Amino acid sequence: MELSGWLREYAVKNRCHGFRRVWAALRHDEGRHINKKKVHRLWSEEGLQRRFRSARKRVGESSVPPAVEADAPKVVWSIDFQFDSTVDGRAIKIASGVDAHTKQSVIGLFAFQSALIGFAS
């Protein structure tokens, strides 16, 4: 069939084009009015498809430092900042610290707006 040969030639010339682009080329460049479904069927029957490029493998070492393991107390701490507001609309800022090995609270600060109100350990 004449159309199958044209499809094969087009696929060799334009490896990155899929059947939709081929259908558009047939309609606009070649002037043939053909159904998109027919082009898809012929494209599949000929075994033509877009060639997908695989992702590039990255070479080298990571710039992220290795994670520190909490094998003893006072080695790794986790700090969390929380912001909330009271019923009357004042802002509350809370900072808490936890030892990753013992899971105990190491530090606790809370403040209204900019003044430090309390410290809890």
ZIWOCOR-V767339 format. One record per residue. N is the residue number from 1. RES is the residue in three letters. PHI is phi in degrees with one decimal (* if undefined). PSI is psi in whole degrees, -180 to 180 (999 if undefined). D_LAST is the distance of its C-alpha to the last C-alpha in Angstrom with 2 decimals. Layout:
n:res:phi:psi:d_last
N:RES:PHI:PSI:D_LAST
N:RES:PHI:PSI:D_LAST
//
This chain:
n:res:phi:psi:d_last
1:MET:*:141:84.13
2:GLU:-63.5:-40:83.97
3:LEU:-69.1:-37:80.51
4:SER:-63.6:-41:78.90
5:GLY:-63.7:-41:80.27
6:TRP:-63.8:-40:78.97
7:LEU:-63.3:-43:75.50
8:ARG:-63.5:-43:75.53
9:GLU:-63.5:-43:76.65
10:TYR:-64.3:-39:74.03
11:ALA:-66.8:-33:71.29
12:VAL:-70.7:-42:72.42
13:LYS:-70.5:-42:72.46
14:ASN:-120.3:84:69.18
15:ARG:-68.1:-27:66.86
16:CYS:-89.9:-3:63.76
17:HIS:-87.2:141:65.49
18:GLY:-98.6:-172:65.13
19:PHE:-68.8:-29:67.67
20:ARG:-66.3:-41:66.66
21:ARG:-67.6:-36:67.38
22:VAL:-65.0:-43:70.61
23:TRP:-60.9:-42:71.61
24:ALA:-64.7:-39:71.00
25:ALA:-65.6:-39:73.09
26:LEU:-61.7:-45:75.87
27:ARG:-70.8:-46:75.95
28:HIS:-92.7:-40:75.60
29:ASP:-86.9:-43:76.96
30:GLU:-89.8:-20:79.58
31:GLY:77.9:17:80.53
32:ARG:-94.2:132:80.42
33:HIS:-98.5:104:79.24
34:ILE:-133.8:149:77.63
35:ASN:-71.6:141:75.10
36:LYS:-63.0:-36:71.53
37:LYS:-66.0:-36:71.46
38:LYS:-67.9:-41:74.58
39:VAL:-62.3:-42:73.11
40:HIS:-63.0:-43:70.01
41:ARG:-62.8:-47:72.23
42:LEU:-65.3:-39:74.39
43:TRP:-60.7:-42:71.37
44:SER:-70.9:-41:69.91
45:GLU:-63.2:-34:73.29
46:GLU:-78.3:-10:73.77
47:GLY:77.1:23:70.39
48:LEU:-92.3:138:69.20
49:GLN:-157.2:163:65.58
50:ARG:-64.0:146:63.18
51:ARG:-94.9:119:61.81
52:PHE:-88.0:136:58.04
53:ARG:-84.5:135:56.43
54:SER:-78.8:155:53.71
55:ALA:-66.3:145:50.37
56:ARG:-73.3:133:50.23
57:LYS:-81.1:134:48.32
58:ARG:-88.5:137:45.82
59:VAL:-111.4:146:46.23
60:GLY:115.1:180:43.79
61:GLU:-95.4:159:40.24
62:SER:-74.2:146:37.18
63:SER:-85.8:-5:35.37
64:VAL:-82.6:127:32.00
65:PRO:-68.2:153:30.23
66:PRO:-65.3:149:29.62
67:ALA:-70.2:140:26.31
68:VAL:-84.4:131:24.00
69:GLU:-90.5:135:23.52
70:ALA:-86.1:83:20.23
71:ASP:-97.0:-4:21.94
72:ALA:-151.9:160:19.25
73:PRO:-64.7:152:15.48
74:LYS:63.4:29:14.13
75:VAL:-104.2:-49:17.34
76:VAL:-125.9:126:16.73
77:TRP:-116.7:148:13.79
78:SER:-113.6:129:14.35
79:ILE:-115.8:137:13.34
80:ASP:-129.5:135:14.42
81:PHE:-112.4:131:15.53
82:GLN:-127.8:145:16.74
83:PHE:-127.5:134:19.14
84:ASP:-148.2:180:20.43
85:SER:-138.5:152:22.39
86:THR:-84.0:179:22.68
87:VAL:-63.4:-35:25.94
88:ASP:-85.1:3:27.23
89:GLY:98.5:1:26.76
90:ARG:-77.3:144:23.90
91:ALA:-82.0:139:21.81
92:ILE:-117.7:132:18.10
93:LYS:-116.0:129:16.21
94:ILE:-126.6:129:12.97
95:ALA:-120.6:128:11.36
96:SER:-131.6:145:9.20
97:GLY:-126.0:139:9.15
98:VAL:-129.5:135:10.13
99:ASP:-74.8:127:11.78
100:ALA:-71.1:-24:15.39
101:HIS:-83.3:-49:16.54
102:THR:-92.2:-14:14.21
103:LYS:62.5:25:13.13
104:GLN:-99.8:150:9.56
105:SER:-70.9:126:6.66
106:VAL:-100.4:-38:5.73
107:ILE:-142.7:146:5.00
108:GLY:-150.4:116:5.77
109:LEU:-121.7:141:8.58
110:PHE:-141.1:146:11.49
111:ALA:-147.3:148:14.81
112:PHE:-97.3:123:18.32
113:GLN:52.6:-110:20.94
114:SER:-109.1:-9:20.41
115:ALA:-93.2:133:18.48
116:LEU:-74.7:123:14.72
117:ILE:-96.3:-47:13.84
118:GLY:-149.7:163:10.18
119:PHE:-133.6:130:6.73
120:ALA:-127.2:136:3.77
121:SER:-120.7:999:0.00
//
